[in-house]
Amino acid sequence: METETKLTAGDAELTLQPEHGCRIASLKVGGTELLRQGEKFGAFLMVPWCGRTENGVFRNGGVTHRLPVDAPPHAIHGTGRHSAWHEAAPATETTAAFYYDLADPWPYPGRVTHTVELAPHSVKLSLSVEARGDSFPAQAGWHPWWLRNLGQGGQDVELAFSAEWQEERGDNHLPNGNRIDPKPGPWDDCFGMPDGVDVTLNWPGEMTVRVTSAAEWVVVYTEQPEAVCVEPQSGPPNGLNTQPRLVTPIDPLEISTTWSWDKVG
């Protein structure tokens, strides 16, 4: 039986599955589930890269590395979601922290820590990636599957955000280097928000959720009937190659996001 960690604050309940990638399996507010349920869903962590890495290949200086191709022809969403995480500090009723150590197929030693802080009307999530040896490029972020419909007879969710640009996608499903004016959905696209990610999900008459982060990148995915994804992340898809953020022993990668909510009516 897989171990779960449950946090509660007010009428909010959050369930983590540390042995299953430290995935957030459930987020309920007033008994209403907000995340799509299922082994691949909830909200999983993207680390040490986000989205697709082109052809499963990235370079660190003059060294080329190959990653497992699990979204042919690309490698997708990192290794953290497939790893068992370990308790970094004793959980309380409202907080938890877990870590896993980077290992094969990732070629560099390091440690990733995920901290969760639940409050009655919000949850703050933080990720840090530390190098334990040579420096390496890395990314981190979250991939929540928000229910399109809360299943209580209400309307489907409506998304509201203002992005400065949209990364144009090439035929290989990756940003091609062109920044374009944001287009209407449906999306499986990366957007730039230099002042920080700020996206509102509104289930009319039921609930609003606001996703914020100091990070300037967000992928929005709305091509599935059951759920929509709003993914704050530290860089764009294929960013290991196009916008590498070097993690060094004295300069970890740190990113956080806050999801805040209000029940309507």
C-alpha positions as CSV (number, residue, x, y, z in Angstrom):
1,M,0.0,0.0,0.0
2,E,1.5,3.3,-1.0
3,T,2.1,5.8,1.7
4,E,0.2,9.1,1.5
5,T,0.7,12.3,3.4
6,K,-2.4,14.3,4.1
7,L,-2.4,18.0,5.0
8,T,-5.5,20.0,6.2
9,A,-6.1,23.7,6.8
10,G,-9.6,25.0,7.3
11,D,-11.8,23.1,4.8
12,A,-8.8,22.5,2.4
13,E,-7.3,19.0,2.2
14,L,-4.2,18.1,0.1
15,T,-2.9,14.6,-0.4
16,L,0.7,13.8,-1.4
17,Q,2.1,10.5,-2.7
18,P,5.9,10.7,-1.9
19,E,6.6,7.3,-3.4
20,H,4.9,8.2,-6.6
21,G,7.0,11.2,-7.6
22,C,5.8,13.4,-4.6
23,R,2.7,13.9,-6.7
24,I,-0.2,15.9,-5.3
25,A,-2.9,13.2,-5.7
26,S,-5.8,15.3,-4.5
27,L,-6.7,18.9,-3.6
28,K,-10.2,19.3,-2.1
29,V,-11.8,22.5,-0.9
30,G,-15.0,22.2,1.1
31,G,-15.1,18.5,0.0
32,T,-14.9,19.4,-3.8
33,E,-12.1,17.8,-5.7
34,L,-10.2,20.3,-7.9
35,L,-7.7,17.9,-9.6
36,R,-8.4,15.2,-12.1
37,Q,-8.0,11.8,-10.4
38,G,-5.9,8.9,-11.7
39,E,-2.4,7.6,-11.6
40,K,-1.1,10.0,-14.3
41,F,-3.0,13.1,-13.1
42,G,-3.4,15.1,-9.9
43,A,-0.4,17.5,-10.0
44,F,3.0,16.1,-10.7
45,L,6.4,17.7,-10.5
46,M,8.6,18.4,-13.6
47,V,12.2,18.2,-12.7
48,P,15.1,18.4,-13.6
49,W,13.5,19.5,-16.9
50,C,10.1,20.7,-18.0
51,G,8.1,19.7,-21.1
52,R,9.9,18.2,-24.0
53,T,13.7,18.0,-24.5
54,E,14.4,17.8,-28.2
55,N,15.2,14.2,-29.3
56,G,16.1,13.4,-25.7
57,V,19.5,15.2,-26.1
58,F,21.0,18.1,-24.2
59,R,24.4,19.6,-23.9
60,N,26.4,20.8,-20.9
61,G,29.3,22.8,-22.3
62,G,31.0,20.5,-24.8
63,V,29.4,17.3,-23.4
64,T,26.3,15.7,-25.0
65,H,23.9,13.7,-22.9
66,R,21.1,11.4,-24.0
67,L,17.8,11.0,-22.0
68,P,15.2,8.2,-22.3
69,V,12.8,9.1,-25.1
70,D,9.4,8.7,-23.5
71,A,7.4,11.1,-25.7
72,P,8.9,10.1,-29.1
73,P,11.0,11.6,-30.4
74,H,11.5,13.6,-27.3
75,A,12.2,13.2,-23.5
76,I,9.4,14.7,-21.4
77,H,8.8,16.2,-18.0
78,G,11.9,15.0,-16.1
79,T,12.7,12.1,-13.8
80,G,11.2,13.4,-10.6
81,R,7.7,12.1,-11.4
82,H,9.0,8.6,-11.7
83,S,11.0,8.6,-8.5
84,A,10.4,7.8,-4.8
85,W,10.8,10.8,-2.6
86,H,11.9,10.8,1.0
87,E,10.9,12.9,4.0
88,A,13.1,15.9,4.4
89,A,11.5,17.1,7.6
90,P,8.7,15.8,9.8
91,A,5.3,16.7,8.4
92,T,2.9,18.9,10.4
93,E,-0.9,19.2,9.9
94,T,-0.2,21.9,7.2
95,T,3.4,21.4,5.9
96,A,5.5,18.7,4.4
97,A,8.9,18.5,2.7
98,F,10.4,15.7,0.6
99,Y,13.5,15.1,-1.4
100,Y,15.0,12.8,-4.0
101,D,18.6,12.5,-5.2
102,L,19.2,12.8,-8.9
103,A,20.5,9.6,-10.4
104,D,20.6,7.7,-13.7
105,P,19.3,8.4,-16.3
106,W,20.1,12.0,-15.2
107,P,23.9,12.3,-15.6
108,Y,24.7,14.6,-12.7
109,P,24.5,14.2,-8.9
110,G,22.2,16.5,-7.1
111,R,19.2,16.8,-4.7
112,V,15.7,18.1,-5.4
113,T,13.5,19.2,-2.5
114,H,9.8,19.9,-2.6
115,T,8.1,21.9,0.2
116,V,4.3,22.2,0.6
117,E,2.7,24.8,2.8
118,L,-1.1,24.6,3.0
119,A,-3.3,27.4,4.4
120,P,-7.1,27.6,4.4
121,H,-7.3,29.5,1.2
122,S,-4.0,28.7,-0.5
123,V,-1.1,26.4,-1.0
124,K,2.5,27.4,-1.5
125,L,4.7,24.9,-3.4
126,S,8.5,25.3,-3.6
127,L,11.2,23.3,-5.5
128,S,14.9,23.6,-5.1
129,V,17.5,21.8,-7.3
130,E,21.0,21.5,-5.8
131,A,24.2,20.4,-7.5
132,R,26.3,17.9,-5.6
133,G,29.3,18.0,-7.9
134,D,29.6,19.3,-11.4
135,S,27.3,22.1,-12.5
136,F,24.5,21.3,-14.9
137,P,21.5,22.9,-16.6
138,A,18.1,22.2,-15.1
139,Q,14.5,23.2,-14.9
140,A,11.7,22.8,-12.4
141,G,7.9,23.3,-12.4
142,W,4.5,21.8,-11.7
143,H,1.9,20.1,-14.0
144,P,-1.5,20.3,-12.3
145,W,-4.5,18.7,-14.1
146,W,-7.4,21.0,-13.0
147,L,-10.8,19.5,-13.6
148,R,-12.6,21.2,-16.5
149,N,-15.9,20.6,-14.7
150,L,-16.3,20.2,-11.0
151,G,-19.0,17.6,-11.5
152,Q,-21.7,19.4,-9.5
153,G,-23.9,20.6,-12.4
154,G,-22.0,23.8,-13.0
155,Q,-20.2,25.3,-16.0
156,D,-16.8,24.4,-17.4
157,V,-13.8,26.3,-16.1
158,E,-12.8,29.6,-17.8
159,L,-9.2,30.7,-18.0
160,A,-8.0,34.3,-17.8
161,F,-4.5,35.5,-18.2
162,S,-2.5,38.2,-20.0
163,A,0.8,37.0,-21.5
164,E,3.4,39.3,-23.2
165,W,4.1,36.6,-25.8
166,Q,3.4,33.1,-26.9
167,E,6.2,30.8,-28.0
168,E,5.5,29.7,-31.6
169,R,5.5,26.0,-31.9
170,G,7.3,24.2,-34.7
171,D,6.2,20.9,-36.4
172,N,8.2,19.1,-33.7
173,H,5.9,20.5,-31.0
174,L,8.8,22.6,-29.6
175,P,9.2,26.4,-29.5
176,N,10.9,27.4,-32.7
177,G,12.5,30.6,-31.3
178,N,9.8,33.0,-32.5
179,R,7.7,35.0,-30.0
180,I,4.3,35.8,-31.3
181,D,1.2,37.6,-30.0
182,P,-0.9,35.2,-27.9
183,K,-3.5,33.3,-29.9
184,P,-6.9,32.0,-28.7
185,G,-7.0,28.4,-27.6
186,P,-7.2,25.5,-27.5
187,W,-3.6,25.5,-26.3
188,D,-0.7,23.2,-25.7
189,D,1.6,26.2,-25.6
190,C,4.2,28.1,-23.6
191,F,3.6,31.8,-22.7
192,G,5.9,34.4,-21.4
193,M,5.0,36.5,-18.4
194,P,8.0,38.6,-17.5
195,D,6.3,40.1,-14.4
196,G,5.5,36.6,-13.1
197,V,2.9,33.9,-13.9
198,D,-0.6,35.0,-13.1
199,V,-3.5,32.8,-14.3
200,T,-7.1,32.7,-13.0
201,L,-9.3,29.6,-13.4
202,N,-13.0,30.4,-12.8
203,W,-15.8,27.8,-12.5
204,P,-18.7,30.3,-12.7
205,G,-20.7,30.4,-9.5
206,E,-18.6,27.7,-7.9
207,M,-14.9,28.4,-7.4
208,T,-12.0,30.5,-8.5
209,V,-8.3,29.5,-8.4
210,R,-5.4,31.8,-9.0
211,V,-2.1,30.3,-10.0
212,T,0.9,32.7,-9.4
213,S,4.7,32.4,-9.5
214,A,7.6,34.7,-9.8
215,A,8.7,32.5,-12.7
216,E,8.1,34.0,-16.1
217,W,7.1,30.9,-18.0
218,V,3.8,29.0,-18.0
219,V,2.5,26.2,-20.3
220,V,-1.2,26.1,-20.7
221,Y,-2.8,22.9,-22.0
222,T,-6.5,22.8,-22.9
223,E,-6.7,20.1,-25.5
224,Q,-8.3,17.4,-23.3
225,P,-12.0,17.3,-22.4
226,E,-11.6,16.2,-18.8
227,A,-9.0,18.8,-17.5
228,V,-6.9,21.8,-18.2
229,C,-3.3,22.4,-17.2
230,V,-1.6,25.6,-16.0
231,E,2.1,24.8,-15.5
232,P,4.4,27.4,-13.9
233,Q,8.0,26.5,-14.8
234,S,11.5,28.0,-14.7
235,G,12.0,27.9,-18.4
236,P,10.3,27.0,-21.7
237,P,10.1,23.5,-23.3
238,N,13.5,22.4,-24.5
239,G,15.0,25.0,-22.3
240,L,17.9,22.7,-21.3
241,N,19.1,23.5,-24.8
242,T,17.7,26.9,-25.7
243,Q,17.8,28.8,-22.4
244,P,20.0,26.7,-20.0
245,R,19.9,27.8,-16.3
246,L,23.1,26.4,-14.8
247,V,22.8,24.9,-11.3
248,T,26.1,25.1,-9.4
249,P,27.1,23.9,-5.9
250,I,26.7,27.5,-4.6
251,D,23.7,28.5,-6.8
252,P,20.7,26.2,-6.6
253,L,17.7,26.5,-8.8
254,E,14.7,27.7,-6.7
255,I,11.1,28.2,-7.8
256,S,7.8,28.5,-6.1
257,T,4.2,28.8,-7.0
258,T,1.1,29.7,-5.0
259,W,-2.4,28.4,-5.7
260,S,-5.1,30.5,-4.0
261,W,-8.8,29.8,-4.1
262,D,-12.2,31.3,-3.2
263,K,-15.5,29.5,-3.2
264,V,-18.2,31.5,-5.0
265,G,-21.8,31.6,-3.9
